[in-house]
Amino acid sequence: MTDKVIENNQVVIMGEIVGEFAFSHEIYGEGFYMVDVLVTRLSESADIIPLMVSERLLDVTKDYRGTKIMVTGQFRSYNRHEERKNKLVLSVFAREVEFIEEIGESSKTNQIFLDGYICKEPIYRKTPLGREIADLLLAVNRPYGKSDYIPCICWGRNARFASGFEVGTRCAIWGRIQSREYVKKISETEAEKRVAYEVSVSKLEQLEAEE
């Protein structure tokens, strides 16, 4: 059962560690730490992706900045309570970490596959230049009755197709994880830069709901 559930949320990223480990939480005596990984895109830009890793996978007392790694795992979410409201926090949960020498130019450095359910009405819109976009929120089941809530963004034909999905539609998504900076207005005089994480969808399919 567990293996079947893990198949519905698969991530592989290759990149360079660019930060230090910060303690996140402990479960049954096993400590989990967060660290940022810089993953380059084909377009010369890059995404900074937060990685959650167990102290049993890496020596979290070491400084690995500049080290290249390949991570296999899942894209996970949890709700963090702050400023009287819940914030959805996303990170790649590492199952395996491998040190690598180089990242080839043709390497697929950022891949994700999700099989889940639409849990919010899709938001379809057009940019001022007429580009079609649809925002989806996908609930992906995890063992023990838990779920991860993953924001996804579709473009063009995919956006048009996804705009017709209803809440509860099961779909499969292939794409990449991206980070996006935005400015959050806190008050009339204050604003701060924040980073959002989402899946940029390259392909999606509607699936039959499981009985």
KEVO-99191 format. One record per residue (C-alpha): residue in one letter; x, y, z; residue number from 1. Coordinates in nm, 4 decimals. Each point is the difference from the previous one (the first is absolute). Example, Ala and Ser with C-alpha at 12.3 -4.5 7.8 and 13.67 -1.06 7.14 Angstrom:
2
+------+----------+----------+----------+-----+
! type !       px !       py !       pz ! seq !
+------+----------+----------+----------+-----+
!    A !   1.2300 !  -0.4500 !   0.7800 !   1 !
!    S !   0.1370 !   0.3440 !  -0.0660 !   2 !
+------+----------+----------+----------+-----+
***
This chain:
211
+------+----------+----------+----------+-----+
! type !       px !       py !       pz ! seq !
+------+----------+----------+----------+-----+
!    M !   0.0000 !   0.0000 !   0.0000 !   1 !
!    T !   0.2737 !   0.2444 !   0.0990 !   2 !
!    D !   0.1941 !  -0.0524 !  -0.3246 !   3 !
!    K !  -0.3127 !   0.0624 !  -0.2024 !   4 !
!    V !  -0.0543 !   0.3319 !   0.1782 !   5 !
!    I !   0.3619 !   0.1062 !  -0.0493 !   6 !
!    E !  -0.0376 !  -0.0540 !  -0.3745 !   7 !
!    N !  -0.2553 !   0.2840 !  -0.0167 !   8 !
!    N !   0.2580 !   0.2631 !   0.1032 !   9 !
!    Q !   0.3453 !  -0.0314 !  -0.1558 !  10 !
!    V !   0.2690 !   0.2660 !  -0.0222 !  11 !
!    V !   0.3570 !  -0.0035 !  -0.1312 !  12 !
!    I !   0.2119 !   0.3152 !   0.0239 !  13 !
!    M !   0.3685 !   0.0629 !  -0.0707 !  14 !
!    G !   0.1655 !   0.3111 !   0.1324 !  15 !
!    E !   0.2449 !   0.1669 !   0.2324 !  16 !
!    I !  -0.0411 !   0.0487 !   0.3748 !  17 !
!    V !   0.0054 !   0.3753 !   0.0626 !  18 !
!    G !  -0.0833 !   0.0309 !   0.3683 !  19 !
!    E !   0.0564 !  -0.1472 !   0.3426 !  20 !
!    F !  -0.2182 !  -0.2565 !   0.1714 !  21 !
!    A !  -0.2749 !   0.1377 !   0.2247 !  22 !
!    F !  -0.1807 !  -0.2272 !   0.2448 !  23 !
!    S !  -0.3644 !  -0.0594 !  -0.0937 !  24 !
!    H !  -0.1490 !  -0.2664 !   0.2282 !  25 !
!    E !   0.0527 !  -0.3402 !   0.1579 !  26 !
!    I !  -0.2054 !  -0.3188 !  -0.0361 !  27 !
!    Y !   0.0716 !  -0.3032 !   0.2215 !  28 !
!    G !   0.3499 !   0.1284 !   0.0748 !  29 !
!    E !   0.0861 !   0.0641 !  -0.3679 !  30 !
!    G !   0.0864 !   0.3634 !  -0.0746 !  31 !
!    F !  -0.1047 !   0.1662 !  -0.3267 !  32 !
!    Y !   0.1791 !   0.3028 !  -0.1403 !  33 !
!    M !  -0.0635 !   0.2532 !  -0.2781 !  34 !
!    V !   0.2602 !   0.1115 !  -0.2537 !  35 !
!    D !  -0.0272 !   0.1950 !  -0.3277 !  36 !
!    V !   0.1000 !  -0.1547 !  -0.3334 !  37 !
!    L !   0.0648 !   0.2122 !  -0.3098 !  38 !
!    V !  -0.1377 !  -0.1734 !  -0.3114 !  39 !
!    T !   0.0804 !   0.1601 !  -0.3348 !  40 !
!    R !  -0.2564 !   0.0314 !  -0.2787 !  41 !
!    L !   0.0656 !  -0.0290 !  -0.3724 !  42 !
!    S !  -0.0646 !   0.3726 !  -0.0292 !  43 !
!    E !   0.3109 !   0.0980 !   0.1995 !  44 !
!    S !  -0.2110 !   0.0922 !   0.3025 !  45 !
!    A !  -0.0265 !  -0.2238 !   0.3081 !  46 !
!    D !  -0.2382 !  -0.1121 !   0.2718 !  47 !
!    I !   0.0876 !  -0.0182 !   0.3680 !  48 !
!    I !  -0.1835 !  -0.3047 !   0.1311 !  49 !
!    P !  -0.0313 !  -0.0785 !   0.3729 !  50 !
!    L !   0.1059 !  -0.3557 !   0.0856 !  51 !
!    M !  -0.1040 !  -0.1847 !   0.3142 !  52 !
!    V !   0.2526 !  -0.2659 !   0.0911 !  53 !
!    S !   0.0419 !  -0.2455 !   0.2868 !  54 !
!    E !   0.3166 !   0.0114 !   0.2106 !  55 !
!    R !   0.0303 !  -0.3693 !  -0.0904 !  56 !
!    L !   0.0471 !   0.0829 !  -0.3694 !  57 !
!    L !   0.2585 !   0.2808 !   0.0327 !  58 !
!    D !   0.2369 !   0.1232 !   0.2692 !  59 !
!    V !  -0.1898 !   0.3174 !   0.0877 !  60 !
!    T !   0.2918 !   0.1350 !   0.2074 !  61 !
!    K !   0.2064 !   0.0435 !  -0.3201 !  62 !
!    D !   0.0021 !   0.2983 !  -0.2339 !  63 !
!    Y !  -0.0878 !  -0.1405 !  -0.3439 !  64 !
!    R !  -0.0328 !   0.3339 !  -0.1793 !  65 !
!    G !   0.1228 !  -0.0324 !  -0.3587 !  66 !
!    T !  -0.0540 !  -0.3781 !  -0.0012 !  67 !
!    K !  -0.2072 !  -0.1455 !  -0.2854 !  68 !
!    I !  -0.2655 !  -0.2566 !   0.0815 !  69 !
!    M !  -0.2730 !  -0.2059 !  -0.1607 !  70 !
!    V !  -0.3095 !  -0.0444 !   0.2162 !  71 !
!    T !  -0.2849 !  -0.2468 !  -0.0419 !  72 !
!    G !  -0.3064 !   0.0607 !   0.2123 !  73 !
!    Q !  -0.3418 !   0.1616 !   0.0210 !  74 !
!    F !  -0.1435 !   0.3536 !  -0.0082 !  75 !
!    R !  -0.1712 !   0.0523 !   0.3331 !  76 !
!    S !  -0.2022 !   0.2682 !   0.1750 !  77 !
!    Y !  -0.0850 !   0.0846 !   0.3568 !  78 !
!    N !  -0.1911 !   0.2815 !   0.1658 !  79 !
!    R !   0.2057 !   0.2345 !   0.2155 !  80 !
!    H !  -0.1950 !   0.2273 !   0.2293 !  81 !
!    E !   0.1200 !   0.3590 !  -0.0155 !  82 !
!    E !  -0.1542 !   0.3441 !   0.0431 !  83 !
!    R !  -0.3369 !  -0.1478 !   0.1040 !  84 !
!    K !  -0.0297 !  -0.2015 !  -0.3193 !  85 !
!    N !   0.1351 !  -0.3170 !  -0.1594 !  86 !
!    K !   0.2701 !   0.0177 !  -0.2663 !  87 !
!    L !   0.0537 !  -0.2868 !  -0.2450 !  88 !
!    V !   0.3682 !  -0.0944 !   0.0145 !  89 !
!    L !   0.1393 !  -0.2124 !  -0.2853 !  90 !
!    S !   0.3260 !  -0.1931 !  -0.0229 !  91 !
!    V !   0.1564 !  -0.3016 !  -0.1683 !  92 !
!    F !   0.0125 !  -0.2857 !   0.2509 !  93 !
!    A !   0.3175 !  -0.1970 !  -0.0736 !  94 !
!    R !  -0.0136 !  -0.3794 !  -0.0110 !  95 !
!    E !   0.3411 !  -0.0457 !  -0.1624 !  96 !
!    V !   0.2890 !   0.2433 !  -0.0387 !  97 !
!    E !   0.2955 !  -0.0676 !  -0.2290 !  98 !
!    F !   0.3083 !   0.2192 !  -0.0407 !  99 !
!    I !   0.0848 !   0.0687 !  -0.3638 ! 100 !
!    E !   0.3073 !   0.1498 !  -0.1677 ! 101 !
!    E !  -0.1634 !   0.1868 !  -0.2838 ! 102 !
!    I !  -0.3437 !   0.0805 !  -0.1354 ! 103 !
!    G !  -0.0007 !  -0.0556 !  -0.3774 ! 104 !
!    E !  -0.1582 !   0.2645 !  -0.2221 ! 105 !
!    S !  -0.2575 !  -0.2478 !  -0.1250 ! 106 !
!    S !  -0.0812 !  -0.1340 !   0.3496 ! 107 !
!    K !  -0.3602 !   0.0108 !   0.1121 ! 108 !
!    T !   0.0718 !   0.1986 !   0.3147 ! 109 !
!    N !  -0.3549 !   0.0530 !   0.1219 ! 110 !
!    Q !  -0.2824 !  -0.2502 !  -0.0524 ! 111 !
!    I !  -0.3205 !  -0.0672 !   0.1873 ! 112 !
!    F !  -0.2935 !  -0.2378 !  -0.0477 ! 113 !
!    L !  -0.3203 !   0.0347 !   0.2034 ! 114 !
!    D !  -0.3230 !  -0.2006 !   0.0027 ! 115 !
!    G !  -0.2638 !   0.1757 !   0.2070 ! 116 !
!    Y !  -0.3358 !   0.1730 !   0.0237 ! 117 !
!    I !  -0.1049 !   0.3565 !  -0.0769 ! 118 !
!    C !  -0.1014 !   0.1426 !   0.3377 ! 119 !
!    K !  -0.0835 !   0.3586 !  -0.0959 ! 120 !
!    E !  -0.1760 !   0.1540 !  -0.3008 ! 121 !
!    P !   0.2685 !   0.0625 !  -0.2703 ! 122 !
!    I !   0.0767 !   0.3690 !  -0.0601 ! 123 !
!    Y !   0.0266 !   0.0748 !  -0.3720 ! 124 !
!    R !   0.1240 !   0.3362 !  -0.1260 ! 125 !
!    K !   0.1860 !   0.1710 !  -0.2840 ! 126 !
!    T !   0.3087 !   0.2177 !   0.0274 ! 127 !
!    P !  -0.0062 !   0.3505 !  -0.1577 ! 128 !
!    L !   0.1792 !  -0.1596 !  -0.2980 ! 129 !
!    G !  -0.2740 !  -0.2609 !  -0.0382 ! 130 !
!    R !   0.1865 !  -0.2974 !   0.1464 ! 131 !
!    E !  -0.2347 !  -0.2479 !   0.1655 ! 132 !
!    I !   0.0706 !  -0.1107 !   0.3578 ! 133 !
!    A !  -0.1843 !  -0.2300 !   0.2404 ! 134 !
!    D !   0.0828 !  -0.0443 !   0.3702 ! 135 !
!    L !  -0.0827 !  -0.3369 !   0.1545 ! 136 !
!    L !   0.0233 !  -0.1308 !   0.3549 ! 137 !
!    L !   0.0605 !  -0.3745 !   0.0000 ! 138 !
!    A !  -0.0534 !  -0.2224 !   0.3055 ! 139 !
!    V !   0.2390 !  -0.2957 !  -0.0155 ! 140 !
!    N !  -0.0640 !  -0.2838 !   0.2443 ! 141 !
!    R !   0.2682 !  -0.1200 !   0.2382 ! 142 !
!    P !   0.0007 !  -0.3044 !   0.2325 ! 143 !
!    Y !  -0.1873 !   0.0114 !   0.3330 ! 144 !
!    G !  -0.2807 !   0.2192 !  -0.1326 ! 145 !
!    K !   0.2139 !   0.3062 !  -0.0663 ! 146 !
!    S !   0.0065 !   0.2127 !  -0.3160 ! 147 !
!    D !   0.2326 !   0.2541 !  -0.1578 ! 148 !
!    Y !  -0.1493 !   0.3106 !  -0.1622 ! 149 !
!    I !   0.2042 !   0.1017 !  -0.3021 ! 150 !
!    P !  -0.0589 !   0.3230 !  -0.1984 ! 151 !
!    C !   0.0447 !  -0.0569 !  -0.3749 ! 152 !
!    I !   0.0056 !   0.2469 !  -0.2893 ! 153 !
!    C !  -0.0975 !  -0.0896 !  -0.3586 ! 154 !
!    W !   0.0524 !   0.1979 !  -0.3206 ! 155 !
!    G !  -0.1586 !   0.0138 !  -0.3443 ! 156 !
!    R !  -0.1944 !  -0.3077 !  -0.1077 ! 157 !
!    N !   0.0624 !  -0.1672 !   0.3365 ! 158 !
!    A !  -0.1547 !   0.3025 !   0.1734 ! 159 !
!    R !  -0.3085 !  -0.0148 !  -0.2212 ! 160 !
!    F !  -0.0357 !  -0.3738 !   0.0624 ! 161 !
!    A !   0.0504 !   0.0335 !   0.3764 ! 162 !
!    S !  -0.2483 !   0.2868 !   0.0274 ! 163 !
!    G !  -0.2785 !  -0.2538 !  -0.0590 ! 164 !
!    F !   0.0997 !  -0.2207 !   0.2955 ! 165 !
!    E !  -0.2428 !  -0.0203 !   0.2893 ! 166 !
!    V !   0.0851 !  -0.0405 !   0.3660 ! 167 !
!    G !   0.0609 !  -0.3721 !   0.0551 ! 168 !
!    T !   0.1380 !  -0.0632 !  -0.3529 ! 169 !
!    R !   0.2926 !  -0.2422 !   0.0134 ! 170 !
!    C !   0.2921 !   0.0942 !  -0.2204 ! 171 !
!    A !   0.3636 !  -0.0830 !  -0.0689 ! 172 !
!    I !   0.2500 !   0.2819 !  -0.0370 ! 173 !
!    W !   0.3561 !   0.0056 !  -0.1342 ! 174 !
!    G !   0.2153 !   0.3088 !   0.0328 ! 175 !
!    R !   0.2659 !   0.1769 !   0.2029 ! 176 !
!    I !   0.0146 !   0.1767 !   0.3351 ! 177 !
!    Q !   0.0547 !   0.3729 !  -0.0253 ! 178 !
!    S !   0.0609 !   0.2807 !   0.2472 ! 179 !
!    R !  -0.1503 !   0.3416 !  -0.0633 ! 180 !
!    E !   0.0655 !   0.3229 !   0.1849 ! 181 !
!    Y !  -0.2875 !   0.2340 !   0.0760 ! 182 !
!    V !  -0.0616 !   0.3026 !   0.2187 ! 183 !
!    K !  -0.2524 !  -0.0357 !   0.2831 ! 184 !
!    K !  -0.1624 !   0.3195 !   0.1208 ! 185 !
!    I !  -0.0105 !  -0.0125 !   0.3800 ! 186 !
!    S !  -0.1408 !   0.3476 !   0.0680 ! 187 !
!    E !  -0.0376 !   0.3342 !  -0.1750 ! 188 !
!    T !   0.3699 !   0.0716 !   0.0443 ! 189 !
!    E !   0.1527 !  -0.3463 !   0.0252 ! 190 !
!    A !   0.0629 !  -0.2718 !  -0.2554 ! 191 !
!    E !   0.2356 !  -0.2955 !   0.0035 ! 192 !
!    K !   0.1471 !  -0.2329 !  -0.2590 ! 193 !
!    R !  -0.1159 !  -0.3571 !   0.0269 ! 194 !
!    V !   0.0526 !  -0.3174 !  -0.2011 ! 195 !
!    A !  -0.2771 !  -0.2282 !  -0.1234 ! 196 !
!    Y !   0.0563 !  -0.3564 !  -0.1202 ! 197 !
!    E !  -0.2177 !  -0.1743 !  -0.2570 ! 198 !
!    V !   0.0076 !  -0.2648 !  -0.2686 ! 199 !
!    S !   0.0335 !   0.1335 !  -0.3534 ! 200 !
!    V !  -0.2026 !  -0.2530 !  -0.1998 ! 201 !
!    S !   0.1346 !  -0.1335 !  -0.3287 ! 202 !
!    K !  -0.2604 !  -0.2766 !  -0.0453 ! 203 !
!    L !  -0.3218 !  -0.1022 !   0.1721 ! 204 !
!    E !  -0.2613 !  -0.2719 !  -0.0398 ! 205 !
!    Q !  -0.3411 !  -0.0527 !   0.1508 ! 206 !
!    L !  -0.0215 !  -0.3391 !   0.1731 ! 207 !
!    E !  -0.2856 !  -0.2227 !   0.1087 ! 208 !
!    A !  -0.0698 !   0.0463 !   0.3707 ! 209 !
!    E !   0.0873 !  -0.3069 !   0.2069 ! 210 !
!    E !  -0.2935 !  -0.1918 !   0.1373 ! 211 !
+------+----------+----------+----------+-----+
***
